[in-house]
């Protein structure tokens, strides 16, 4: 079988969900995120789960659907000064994009929050108190595990668990659809069940394996 490979970027990026409804599985996180997008309110959220389960992408999709002005901070860059500066910006009205629906909220996204330093956690903790909470702001922290996070910090956040458990059939369906689209052929398909199993139902890892299969078949 010969065909032209059509993806100019990794499949995990090309098929990264842009809207909450586009996620594979994750029914509970999708329901909560959809309701928050429709009726946002000042709050702090912790997205917890294994790497590659869609935590960051879900937060980005939420910012798009609200819509909100996004402040994206990797945990390793999360210093006391960064926290103070971002929270200062959140006390002002969000920037308004041209020719788009009004933006009323800020969304502060901290990736890999379990890698935040203790001072950074304390800095956020002081901002998550009801009396100091920036107006019209939603904080989302993503992490793989919570053991390294301060208990007081955790107590200020609403937790949503992300899991790939029980998603094998959805992942097989996704791999099948992408294979057919990228190769233009439903013949000579690889063993998608094996790919899903070997990736432990991790969508990102499964798409990386599919990319190898497509290149091998080209």
Secondary structure as GFF3:
##gff-version 3
##sequence-region A 1 218
A	DSSP	alpha_helix	11	14	.	.	.	ID=ss1
A	DSSP	three_ten_helix	20	22	.	.	.	ID=ss2
A	DSSP	alpha_helix	27	38	.	.	.	ID=ss3
A	DSSP	beta_strand	43	49	.	.	.	ID=ss4
A	DSSP	alpha_helix	55	66	.	.	.	ID=ss5
A	DSSP	beta_strand	68	74	.	.	.	ID=ss6
A	DSSP	three_ten_helix	75	77	.	.	.	ID=ss7
A	DSSP	alpha_helix	80	89	.	.	.	ID=ss8
A	DSSP	beta_strand	105	111	.	.	.	ID=ss9
A	DSSP	three_ten_helix	113	115	.	.	.	ID=ss10
A	DSSP	alpha_helix	118	127	.	.	.	ID=ss11
A	DSSP	beta_strand	137	143	.	.	.	ID=ss12
A	DSSP	alpha_helix	151	155	.	.	.	ID=ss13
A	DSSP	beta_strand	158	162	.	.	.	ID=ss14
A	DSSP	alpha_helix	168	183	.	.	.	ID=ss15
A	DSSP	alpha_helix	192	198	.	.	.	ID=ss16
A	DSSP	alpha_helix	203	217	.	.	.	ID=ss17
###
